[in-house]
């Protein structure tokens, strides 16, 4: 007895085709709205000042403000003045230094950088959701909800929340690369996998909480393979 293939996600018709249609103009509108709407919602963060530990870690840390070489940045922990906090996040320190070079002590520039990282993460959420579900409307809606979720307000509005923004963005980039590698052939799969590994290592340099990604990916591989086997048996 031959099993039936899973039903394809619904195709947009009527007014919804303006946004979820298959043509290139609809694709451009989706991406534009996915970036512009959250940017407008979160634009108020650009008026925020330095708060709490921003004054110590971002403005007062000599690794950010002083004449420091890369060896010292990658060989040091995050510090508040001269007190080591036990965190190793050199990539974020480098980003703070870049902000310092671009914006000086103007907080708006630092908040703009945070917002840009969040918008990039939003686009990556959309791409990951689209690859894993194949359902355009669900993927876009999920990404939009991610973009304006109130739980992210601290990471976006607090300059030091950048550790979460950068690590999340790089983690999503690694996951997207692994998904592309899974769908590609052997040679292309190795290239995608290598890129995903580099993105994961970069995420580790932003925040240590991304460590479980390899385990999560292994579980995904097992579950995906198991689902394929069951579909083959039922076919």
Secondary structure, 3 states (H helix, E strand, C coil): CCCCCCCCCCCCCHHHHHHHCCCHHHHHHHHHHHHHHHHHHHHHHHHCCCCCCHHHHHCCCHHHHCCCCHHHHHCCCCEECCEECCCCCHHHHHHHHHHHHHHCCCHHHHHHHHHHHHHHHHHHHHHHHHHHHCCHHHHHHHHHHHHHCHHHHHHHHCHHHHHHHHHHHHHHHHHHHHHHHHHCCHHHHHHHHHHHHHHHHHHHCCCHHHHHHHHHHHHHHHHHHHHHHHHHHHC
